[in-house]
């Protein structure tokens, strides 16, 4: 496989990746230092794989290398999915805790209003009796 044949797909993948905002658990779109390090490591691995593929002398070598790469990719995707799932559930739990606090606050306000209304009604009935 020639280097020129690989360039368009790499460029297209890079363009699509850059178009997506990277939002962390704090809502920031700036990548963290560890995320940048992981991305650099993955880029190095990908570059090494591409170089190995270009230098492979036989078709079976290239097929084996591509098979290994797809298995590695599947593993990396599974790790990312697990990480995003954990992040999603953490954010969901946090949001639901805030919603629960808000509902409890509204319930307390409603109870307070109900007590105030009952007190006012008692006062009116007592004033009317006098």
N, C-alpha and C positions, 0 to 999 in steps of 0.2 A: 504494500500500500504506500502510495507516495505522500509526501508531506503536504503537497498542494491539495490533495483530495481530502485531507483531514482538516485543513484550515477553515473552510466555510462552516462546517458543523460546529467547530469549536467557537468560532466567532458568533454564530447564531445562539449557541448555548450561553455564552458570556453576555450577549445583549439581553437575552430573556432573563438571566439571573440579575443583571443590573437594574432591569425594569421593575423588579419586585422589591418593595421596601422590606428591610430587615428590622423587625420590631422585637425588642427583647421584653422580658417579663415586667420591666418598669415602664413600658410604653415608649422607650427611647428607640429611635431609628438608627442610632449610632452603634456600630458593632463593638462588642467588648473586646478587650485584649485577648482573652482566651479564644473567642470566636475567630479573631484575625489569625491567631497562631494555628488553630485547627484548619482554617481555610488555606493558609500557606502550606501546611503539611500535606493536605489533600492535593493541592496544586503540584507540589513536588512529586508526590506519588504518581499523579496523573502524567506529569511530564516524563518521569522515569519510565512509566509503562509505555508511553508513546515512543520514546527512544528505543526501548527494548523491542517494540513491535517493528520499528523501521529497520533494526539491525538483525532481526530474525532471518535466518538463512533458508528455512524451509516452511512449507505450508503447515505441517503438523505443529511446529514450534509456535507459529502465529496463532493457530487455533487454540492451542493450550494456553497461550498468554491471554487471548481474548476471553476464554472460559474463566480463567483465574480472575481477570478484571471484572467480569460480570458478577462473579460470586462475591468479590470484594465490594462491588457497588451495591449488591443486594444487602450485604451486611451493614454497610454505611447507611443505606436508606432505612433499614430496620432500626438502627440506633437513633437516627434522626426522628423517626416516627415515635419511638418510645420517649425520647426527650420532649418532643412537642406535646405528646399526650400528657406527660407529667406536668408540663408548664400550663397546659390548658386546664387540667383539673385543679391545679393550685390557684389559678386565676378565677376559676368558677367557684371554688370554695370561698375565696376571699370576697367575691362579689355577692354570693349568697349570704355570707355573714353580714355584710353591709345592708342587704335587703332586709334580713331578719331584724337587725337593729332598727331600721327605719319603720318596719311594721310594728315593732314593739313600742316605739316612740308614738306612732300614730294611735295605737291602741290606748296608750296612757293618756294622750290628749282627748280621745273620745270618752274615756272613763271620767276624766276631769270635767268635761263639758256636761256629761250626763249627771254627775253629782251636783254641779252648779245649777242645772235646770231643776233637779228634784228639790234642792234647797230653796230656790226661788219660788217654786210652786207651794212648798210648805209655808213659806213666809206669807205668800198671797192668801192662802186659805186661812191662816191664823189671823191676818189683818181683816179679812172679810167676816170672820166670826165675831170679832170685837165690835 
